[in-house]
Amino acid sequence: MAGLSIQGARKSFGATEVLKGVSIDVADGEFTVIVGPSGCGKSTLLRSVAGLEELTGGSIVIGERDVTSLPPSERGIAMVFQSYALYPHLTVRENMAFGLKIAKAAKTEIDKAVRRAAEILNIETLLDRKPAALSGGQRQRVAIGRAIVRQPQIFLFDEPLSNLDADLRVRMRYEFASLHRQLGTTTLYVTHDQVEAMTLADRIIVLRDGRIEQVGTPRELYERPANIFVAQFLGTPRMNILAATVADDGRAELADGRRIALPPLAVPLATGTPFSIGIRPEDIAIGDAPGALQFTIRFIERLGGLATLHLVGRQGDEPIACQLRDDGGLGEGDTVFALLPPTHLHLFGADGQALQTVGE
């Protein structure tokens, strides 16, 4: 196994710059997930690590070797694609063995590697089938098996679960986590699905428009987002963002004129300064407590034991979401009081970057 270091990676397609100086360090044995919206450059970055795209600038180091100019076959990586990329005319056994045969490995070595990978992935009974006879989840296991037999220094996964249905994605996430615990191979995994990122990653890299927005553990990014983009990208329902200004009493004045208490800022803002308040739906408390504001329920999304209330204030402005256990006691059009606790507020400046509070 080996670590991965990407320094100042740039990639342009004609006049369009897709990667804009991306630098990433992935520790030996770490499971790192790159997440971001479509078109942010995450798949281009992964393909550059694999050697399938040539960087315009920057370097890629795997272990102690600079592999920036090396072909894919010499980089010590194995890549699993979104489309599985299996040979339809070959059996599962032949698909998994293909890379080792090309490398002219001994037949006994190939057989041993294929059997080991099949046992790890629980596909021993599928070895003589062809891809057309397999389900989507089975095909994905075969694609992973083909990567395992090569015993790479680094696994690269490019949105490997996006073609699967919702239930199978959940089960495959568990299998990916279990596989990493078993093999311990350094892994770089690309997805647009924040749930995959939050459940699988040791660390998450949030990419937007070819630049890194934030790097950290899932908990760090969820609890201390660096800016509004990260705050709203991670979490379902996404974080509420409310426009506000600093009132003369030090509280926040919302767009409808109502005021709420704020956590103390490390660097206080002057009266009248515009900023934004973020609060996650699960952190809003329903009940007539001191400081609670009155809202009307515009819409309720019910999902089993949970309900997401969409609340509007005095002026019928943009709703805010509140998530709570659903006892069936609330209905659309009802009036409720909602508390936005200062300890759960995230504050952002006019530039969208997080403002530091006392104690952070």
C-alpha positions in Angstrom: 0.0 0.0 0.0 1.0 3.6 -0.3 -0.1 7.2 0.3 -1.1 9.6 -2.4 0.0 13.2 -2.9 -1.5 15.5 -5.5 0.1 19.0 -5.7 -1.2 21.9 -7.7 -3.1 19.8 -10.2 -4.4 21.7 -13.2 -6.3 20.4 -16.2 -7.6 22.3 -19.1 -9.7 21.2 -22.1 -9.0 23.8 -24.7 -9.9 27.2 -23.1 -11.8 25.6 -20.2 -9.9 25.1 -17.0 -11.5 22.2 -15.1 -8.9 21.7 -12.3 -7.5 24.9 -10.8 -4.6 24.0 -8.6 -5.9 21.1 -6.6 -3.7 19.8 -3.8 -4.6 16.7 -1.9 -2.8 14.3 0.5 -4.3 10.9 1.2 -2.6 8.9 3.9 -1.6 5.3 3.6 -4.7 3.2 4.2 -7.1 6.1 4.3 -10.5 6.1 2.6 -10.9 9.6 1.2 -14.0 10.7 -0.7 -14.2 13.5 -3.2 -17.7 15.0 -3.3 -19.2 17.8 -5.3 -21.8 18.8 -7.8 -21.8 17.6 -11.4 -19.1 19.4 -13.4 -16.9 20.3 -10.5 -14.0 18.3 -11.8 -14.0 15.3 -9.4 -14.0 12.6 -12.1 -11.4 14.5 -14.1 -9.2 14.5 -11.0 -9.6 10.8 -10.5 -8.9 10.0 -14.1 -5.7 12.2 -13.8 -4.6 10.1 -10.8 -5.2 7.0 -12.9 -3.3 8.3 -15.8 -6.3 8.4 -18.1 -6.0 12.2 -18.4 -2.7 14.1 -18.7 -2.4 17.1 -16.3 -1.8 20.5 -17.7 0.2 21.3 -14.6 1.1 19.9 -11.1 2.3 16.5 -9.9 1.0 13.1 -8.6 3.1 11.1 -6.2 2.1 7.5 -5.1 4.2 6.3 -2.2 7.7 7.7 -3.0 7.2 7.6 -6.8 6.3 10.6 -9.0 3.9 9.0 -11.4 2.8 12.2 -13.2 4.3 11.0 -16.5 3.8 7.3 -16.1 1.2 5.3 -18.1 -1.7 3.8 -16.1 -0.2 0.3 -16.0 2.8 1.5 -14.2 1.1 3.5 -11.4 0.1 0.7 -9.1 -3.5 1.7 -9.1 -6.8 -0.2 -9.9 -9.9 1.8 -11.0 -13.6 0.8 -10.8 -15.8 2.7 -13.1 -19.5 3.7 -12.9 -20.3 1.6 -15.9 -18.5 -1.6 -14.5 -16.6 -1.9 -17.9 -16.8 -5.7 -17.9 -16.1 -7.7 -21.1 -19.4 -9.2 -22.1 -17.9 -12.2 -23.9 -15.8 -13.3 -20.9 -16.9 -15.1 -17.8 -16.6 -13.6 -14.4 -13.5 -15.6 -13.8 -12.0 -14.4 -17.1 -12.9 -10.8 -16.4 -11.3 -10.8 -13.0 -8.2 -12.5 -14.3 -7.8 -10.3 -17.4 -5.4 -7.7 -16.0 -3.1 -10.4 -14.5 -3.0 -12.3 -17.8 -2.0 -9.1 -19.7 0.8 -8.7 -17.1 1.8 -12.3 -17.9 1.4 -13.6 -14.3 1.7 -17.3 -13.7 -1.5 -19.3 -14.0 -1.3 -20.6 -10.4 -0.9 -17.0 -9.2 -3.9 -15.8 -11.2 -6.1 -18.7 -10.0 -5.1 -18.0 -6.4 -5.8 -14.2 -6.7 -9.2 -14.8 -8.4 -10.3 -17.3 -5.7 -9.3 -14.9 -2.9 -11.1 -12.0 -4.4 -14.2 -14.1 -5.1 -14.2 -15.2 -1.4 -13.9 -11.7 -0.2 -16.8 -10.5 -2.3 -18.9 -13.7 -1.9 -19.2 -14.4 -5.6 -17.6 -17.8 -5.8 -20.8 -19.3 -7.3 -20.7 -16.7 -10.1 -17.3 -17.4 -11.6 -18.5 -19.3 -14.6 -21.3 -16.8 -15.6 -21.1 -14.0 -18.1 -22.0 -10.4 -17.2 -25.4 -10.6 -19.0 -26.5 -13.2 -16.4 -25.7 -11.0 -13.4 -27.6 -8.3 -11.5 -26.3 -4.8 -11.2 -24.9 -5.4 -7.8 -23.2 -8.6 -8.9 -21.6 -6.9 -11.8 -20.3 -4.2 -9.5 -18.8 -6.9 -7.3 -17.1 -8.4 -10.3 -15.6 -5.0 -11.2 -14.3 -4.6 -7.7 -13.0 -8.2 -7.8 -11.0 -7.4 -11.0 -9.4 -4.5 -9.1 -8.7 -6.6 -6.0 -6.8 -9.3 -7.9 -4.2 -6.8 -9.0 -3.4 -6.0 -5.4 -2.9 -2.3 -6.2 -1.3 0.3 -3.9 -4.4 2.5 -4.4 -8.1 1.9 -5.3 -9.8 4.5 -7.4 -13.6 4.4 -7.5 -15.6 6.7 -9.9 -19.2 6.9 -8.7 -19.4 3.1 -8.5 -22.9 3.0 -7.0 -24.7 5.5 -9.2 -26.3 2.9 -11.5 -27.8 0.9 -8.7 -31.3 1.2 -7.1 -31.6 2.9 -3.7 -31.9 -0.3 -1.7 -28.9 -1.9 -3.4 -26.8 1.3 -2.9 -27.4 1.0 0.9 -26.2 -2.6 0.9 -23.2 -1.9 -1.3 -22.1 1.0 0.9 -21.9 -1.5 3.8 -19.9 -3.8 1.6 -17.5 -1.1 0.6 -16.9 -0.2 4.2 -16.4 -3.8 5.1 -14.0 -4.4 2.2 -11.9 -1.4 3.2 -11.7 -2.6 6.8 -10.6 -6.0 5.5 -8.0 -4.9 2.9 -6.9 -1.5 4.3 -5.9 -0.3 0.8 -5.6 3.4 0.3 -8.8 4.5 -1.5 -9.9 7.6 -3.4 -13.6 7.5 -4.1 -15.6 10.0 -6.2 -19.3 10.5 -5.7 -21.9 13.3 -6.0 -23.9 11.5 -3.3 -23.4 13.2 0.1 -24.8 10.1 1.9 -22.1 7.9 0.4 -19.5 10.5 1.4 -20.7 10.8 5.0 -21.0 7.1 5.6 -17.9 5.8 3.9 -15.2 8.5 4.3 -12.3 8.8 6.8 -12.0 12.3 5.2 -14.1 14.2 2.7 -12.8 16.6 0.1 -15.5 19.0 -1.1 -14.8 20.2 -4.6 -16.5 23.1 -6.5 -15.7 24.5 -9.8 -12.3 22.9 -9.9 -11.2 24.1 -6.4 -11.3 22.6 -3.0 -13.8 24.2 -0.6 -13.0 22.2 2.5 -11.2 19.0 3.7 -12.0 17.2 6.9 -13.8 14.3 8.6 -17.5 13.9 8.0 -18.2 15.2 11.5 -15.9 18.3 11.0 -17.6 19.3 7.8 -21.1 18.7 9.1 -20.5 20.6 12.4 -18.1 23.3 11.3 -18.6 24.0 7.5 -16.1 26.5 6.1 -18.7 28.3 4.0 -22.4 28.3 3.0 -21.7 26.0 0.0 -20.3 23.2 2.2 -23.0 23.9 4.8 -25.8 23.3 2.4 -24.1 20.6 0.3 -23.8 18.2 3.3 -27.0 17.3 5.2 -30.5 16.3 4.2 -32.7 18.4 4.4 -30.0 20.9 3.8 -29.1 23.7 6.2 -31.5 26.7 6.4 -29.8 30.0 5.5 -31.5 33.2 6.7 -30.4 36.7 5.8 -29.9 39.0 8.7 -28.2 42.2 10.0 -26.6 43.0 13.3 -29.2 44.9 15.5 -28.3 47.7 17.9 -28.8 45.3 20.8 -26.2 42.8 19.4 -28.9 40.3 18.3 -29.6 39.4 14.7 -32.5 41.1 12.9 -34.1 38.9 10.3 -35.6 40.1 7.0 -39.1 40.3 8.6 -37.8 42.5 11.5 -37.9 39.9 14.2 -34.8 39.4 16.3 -33.0 36.3 17.7 -30.0 35.9 20.0 -26.6 35.1 18.6 -23.6 33.1 19.9 -20.7 35.5 20.8 -18.4 36.1 17.8 -14.6 36.0 18.1 -14.6 39.3 16.2 -17.8 41.2 16.8 -19.7 42.7 13.9 -20.7 46.4 13.8 -24.4 47.3 14.0 -26.0 47.2 10.6 -23.6 44.6 9.2 -25.3 42.1 6.9 -24.5 38.4 7.4 -26.2 35.0 7.1 -27.4 32.7 9.8 -27.4 28.9 9.2 -29.3 26.3 11.2 -29.8 22.6 10.5 -33.5 21.5 10.4 -33.0 19.0 13.2 -31.6 21.7 15.5 -34.8 23.8 15.4 -36.9 23.2 18.5 -40.7 23.4 18.3 -42.4 24.8 21.4 -43.4 28.1 23.1 -40.0 28.7 24.8 -38.5 32.1 25.6 -37.1 33.6 22.4 -39.2 31.3 20.1 -40.7 32.9 17.0 -44.1 32.3 15.5 -44.4 30.5 12.2 -47.1 29.0 10.0 -46.7 25.5 8.6 -46.9 25.8 4.9 -46.2 22.1 4.0 -45.3 18.9 5.8 -43.2 16.1 4.4 -43.9 12.9 6.3 -41.4 9.9 6.1 -42.3 7.1 8.5 -41.5 8.4 12.0 -40.0 11.7 10.8 -41.7 14.9 9.6 -40.1 17.9 7.9 -42.1 21.1 8.5 -41.7 23.9 6.1 -42.3 27.1 8.1 -43.0 30.6 7.0 -42.8 33.8 9.1 -44.7 37.0 9.1 -44.1 38.1 5.5 -44.6 34.7 3.9 -40.9 34.7 3.0 -38.8 31.7 1.9 -39.7 28.7 4.2 -37.3 27.2 6.6 -37.3 23.5 7.3 -37.6 21.9 10.7 -37.2 18.1 11.2 -38.7 16.3 14.1 -40.3 13.1 15.2 -43.8 12.8 13.7 -46.6 12.1 16.1 -49.3 13.2 13.6 -50.4 16.1 15.8 -49.4 18.9 13.4 -51.1 19.9 10.2 -50.5 22.3 7.3 -51.8 25.8 8.2 -51.1 25.3 11.9 -49.3 28.0 13.9 -46.2 26.9 15.8 -43.5 28.5 17.8 -39.9 27.6 16.8 -36.7 28.3 18.7 -33.4 28.8 16.9 -31.0 28.0 19.7 -27.9 30.3 19.6 -25.6 27.3 20.4 -26.7 25.6 17.1 -26.4 28.6 14.8 -23.8 28.9 12.1 -22.8 32.4 11.1 -21.5 33.4 7.7 -20.1 36.8 6.5 -21.3 38.6 3.4 -18.7 36.6 1.4 -20.3 33.3 2.5 -17.3 32.3 4.6 -17.9 31.0 8.2 -17.5 33.5 11.0 -15.6 32.2 14.1 -17.5 32.2 17.4 -16.0 32.3 20.8 -14.6 28.9 21.9 -14.1 27.6 18.3 
